[in-house]
Amino acid sequence: MTTNARAFKLADVTLTASAPETLTTSPTAHTPDRWGPMLWAVLFVAGLAMFLDALDVSMVGVALPSIGSELGLNTESLQWIVNGYILGYGGLLLLGGRAADLLGRRQVFLTALVVFGLASLAGGLVDDGALLIASRIIKGVAAAFTAPAALSIITTTFKEGHDRNRALSIFTVFGATGYASGLIVSGLLTGIDWRLTFYVPVVVVAAVVVTAYFVVPRNIEKEPGRIDFAGAALLTGGMLAAVYTIVTAPESGLTVGVIITGVLAVVLLGGFFAVEKRVAHPLVRLSIFKVKSIVRANLAALAIFGSYISFQTIVSLYLQNTLGWEPLKMALALAPTGVLVAIVSPVAGKLIDRYGTTPMIIASMASFVLGYIWFLALGGSADPNYVVDYLPAFLLLGLGFALGFSSVMVQATEGIADHEQGLASGLVQTSGQIGGAVVLAIVTGLISGGAATGIAQYRPGLYLVAAVAAVGLAASATALLTRREAVAEAA
């Protein structure tokens, strides 16, 4: 390699200083033994997208009571500020992942980031609850394209095994840092004006777009094939109808509208599966669901996000509305969760290398279950001792995220060819978002409108949260039974 043609090896791509537009790519990701500046830069940019998503989720969670007070929104309406985002996110993630594969990860990533920033800006400017929810839906749609594009940029840049495990563990640190930062920043800003929590992501988006434009190579990402537009339309419509039905039913009951959208979801999703069996280039290769490890990874993602998003909403409402805590105090109380994730996540890749993904996911789900049980057992005091009643639970949840997130992402994309990495990434993230929407909708129905007060009002929701995590633990543990059966057959 000559001095004049300084080159970096990136995903088996030779990037020359004089002509960055002349990249070529091989079907298999390759990482050199030592990561150079360009590899770190690409990982940094993809991580910032993860940081942005986590930042936004945690800031909005803290700001919910203040938003409700100013805009006159009750608990049922407030859930739509969270679920509106999930509706757009979960409804289009699979399309977003496939679009990243076929249209180009860089192009999809940059375009969706700009839309995300504009939607966030609009959310801070509106004075109507319905318009705020609409901006959150658009923001979720944008995230449905940025998230799988960012993850597939990593999984196609870093080769499967040690390098990818290490990259994904660092990727998790960005998410943890964004979550912890969002809590503290939102606690500070909400005391001034909750709208500031919508303006901060705009600044982060601008920084990420500028950096990504210069860092992410232009054509390392396109894969051969074409978008299955019929399948995309059926899947997107079916997912949106399904998520809307699931989110609305606990609040309004089985109304005519809910029944119609439920039936529409079944028809559209049924049509989607029929189409996918026949087209040459399906949006979702259905045989991917025959891989048991991928199915278990998606179930774990559903349990992790389904339980924790609801738990954070319950804690935010309980500590601020019932115990009267200031937003900053509540944010600082939850911050150890994100801090622990940031501390432990860098070693998660080494742990995956040593023990594999299945034991890590099982340990993660067990930690979540113990954390929720601890909060249920000790967190209901009118005058709680934070160090004894809350901190151990929050640390257990942080440990669960640190061990589980990278492990789930590795397991969900392991053995998948480059041209389907966006699909696999979108699939596992869809599971997490759908889990969040479903569980939060049911939890909202359980904690709203009853005669109970104090922690008793929230206990039914906490029981459900713990049960979801326990089901995730049981589903992950079945892998051990399968392994024993395989060993017995081999013997």
ABEGO torsion letter per residue (X at the ends): XBAABBBBBBGGBBBBAABAAABBBBABBBBBABBBAAAAAAAAAAAAAAAAAAAAAAAAAAAAAAAAAAAGBBAAAAAAAAAAAAAAAAAAAAAAAAAAAAAEAAAAAAAAAAAAAAAAAAAAABABAAAAAAAAAAAAAAAAAAAAAAAAAAAAABBBEAAAAAAAAAAAAAAAAAAAAAAAAAAAAAAABAAAAAAAAAAAAAAAAAAAAAABBAAAABBBEBBBAAAAAAAAAAAAAAAAAAAAAAAAEBBAAAAAAAAAAAAAAAAAAAAAAABABBABBAAAAABAAAAAAAAAAAAAAAAAAAAAAAAAAAAAAAAGBBAAAAAAAAAAAAAAAAAAAAAAAAAAAAAEAAAAAAAAAAAAAAAAAAAAAAAABABBBAAAAAAAAAAAAAAAAAAAAAAAAAAAABGBBAAAAAAAAAAAAAAAAAAAAAAAAAAAAAABGBABBEAAAAAAAAAAAAAAAAAAAAAAAAAAAAAAAAAAAAX
